[in-house]
Amino acid sequence: MMISTKRHVQQLASLFLSKKIFDIVLCPGSRNGPLIHTLAGCGQFDCRMIVDERSAGYFALGIALAKKKPVVIVCSSGTAAVNFAPAVAEAFYQNIPLIVVTADRPAYWIDQLENQCIQQTALYRNFIKQSCSLPLEESDCRLWSGARLINEILNTAVSDAPGPVHINIPLEEPLHRTMDAQLPDVKVIEDAETRIKLDEKALAGAAEEIGRADKILVLAGQSQDNAELDSALALFVEKTGAVVAAEHLANFQMPSDFCCTCPELVLGSISSDDAAVFQPDLLITFGRHFVSKRIRQFLRANQPHEHIHVDAGGGHMDTYQALTRVCAMSPGLFFEQLAGMQLRKVSGDYAGTWKRREHEVLQIYTHYLGRAPFSDFTACAHVLKAVPENSIIHLGNSSTVRYSLLNPGIKGVTYLGNRGTSGIDGSVSTAVGYASCRSQINTLILGDLSLFYDSNGLWNKYLGENLRIILLNNGGGNIFSFVEDLAGRTGAHNQAIFQDYFFAGHNAKVKGLASAFGLDYLQADSDSRLDKALEKLYNPDRAAPTLLEVFTDAQTNTKVFKGLFIQIKKALTTYGE
Ligand SMILES: Cc1ncc(C[n+]2csc(CCOP(=O)(O)OP(=O)(O)O)c2C)c(N)n1
């Protein structure tokens, strides 16, 4: 096989193989030539090629999510490396092991008016688990040192809370010299797996804390599906009488008797009169971000006495300003250990309070939905009714994710979204990368600005027949009209500023995008036409990536969205009278 003559690069490839890292996304360039020659040339990796580095980073993130494995991204020097930054940040805040490999010039040429170079070391310093620069020289000592650095950094990417790591590789010319050789044998340093548990004292302490509480709320933040965690938590909940609030992005499958899956609706119904009834004594949290702003506002205003956060990385996440204990371990093991203890069951019916309220608000929601005019709100509900069971849903940021989480979860569906940093710049690429590794139908639902922003996510060879994109086109960034103190302002000046600089209205044509990138195109502008389009979209005979554009009116959308929560409050006040 033909590989580059560069020995640090050969070592890197060899260690990838030893550590069973096979998925690579290569971005074209010359400085990274030795990496491309070796990784593609050795024939032992699954290499993809994507030109736009920002898109490539997110695409790799999608693969890492789908395969639950580290994925390598490789680019040239200069702004190519900077363009990986958004995906690196997202990976950092979602605990995804991206292995970022950037080619560089030798240190002595940096900032010396050489082409395409910038200071690349520590480029991602605020959102990377670890980074290193490999040595340039190829003496035995430097090769040993390089291999040690690579071993350490690859181990770090997957240890504790996983996350992105950065390997910067200075390379001298000639860059394209290859040789017919095998990859070298490189010493592998194993990172022994550990399972951190609570010691007896800590376990007894936690059990005691749980025993003191009568209102236990478990908040499950964004997570990947995890059957062990689900069953351990179900057992814990059964023993203690706790209630779990989980958005669909927690990918949590457990009996609905214990679990409140539409927390945003419940929170939207709580008034100052009944806040105390919902205020927990003990809050236990795990997972990453929660979308619902209402939950943060509620728990900051109605703090629990104790808050335990469980996080393998030991993060001190004091989201509700009430944190009292951190457990640096896997949440599955935490609940398994506790469920194995004698635990006191709460007195009172805190879980029932949540469940009854959820039932009530879901009734109001359904009633409201049935009467609401065609809008993003109704369109989202129709779409989610049509999405096949056991498929994958990717939620764009902005209002789409918020509408979607108001709908009941769909059986066996995995929910994903770039909620680590909530950027609108990589939703398409992430979904396309994920879908390229799965056979099920993958549905991406997103807004028009998000689609145009990341339209290069469609500029690759990996769009599969299983890809369905549903675009809610309201002509701009509709979410900004939900912001009370922004859209609520009156006067011509404010309206003009709003339209031009927040809403960012446009006339760009999506149909052209679909044809440019080879997607089938469907459209709809009413509930009934949408239902018909959805039938076509999910017809089992459809064998092409397809984009369905749904046209809605921004002002109607705003009215309908705001009206829902007004209606919930009104209906519950009337019940109570
Ligand atoms: C990279 C990035 N830039 C800017 C933002 C701020 N932002 C949040 S939502 C949004 C508008 C999104 O509009 P669209 O995708 O059309 O969805 P809609 O609001 O209509 O639901 C913007 C610009 C962001 N989240 N990420």
The ligand as an ORCA input file, in Angstrom:
! r2SCAN-3c Opt
* xyz 1 1
  C     -24.387     30.243     14.512
  C     -25.528     31.002     15.092
  N     -25.709     32.299     14.755
  C     -26.750     33.000     15.274
  C     -27.635     32.408     16.123
  C     -28.779     33.218     16.704
  N     -30.060     32.714     16.213
  C     -30.847     31.923     16.971
  S     -32.235     31.510     16.254
  C     -31.882     32.401     14.867
  C     -32.879     32.491     13.753
  C     -33.126     31.167     13.117
  O     -34.085     31.288     12.113
  P     -34.744     30.040     11.409
  O     -33.742     28.974     11.269
  O     -35.398     30.502     10.171
  O     -35.788     29.507     12.451
  P     -37.098     30.204     13.071
  O     -36.635     31.230     14.047
  O     -37.883     30.798     11.977
  O     -37.767     29.089     13.762
  C     -30.641     33.012     14.993
  C     -30.010     33.869     13.960
  C     -27.393     31.041     16.463
  N     -28.174     30.368     17.290
  N     -26.359     30.376     15.916
*
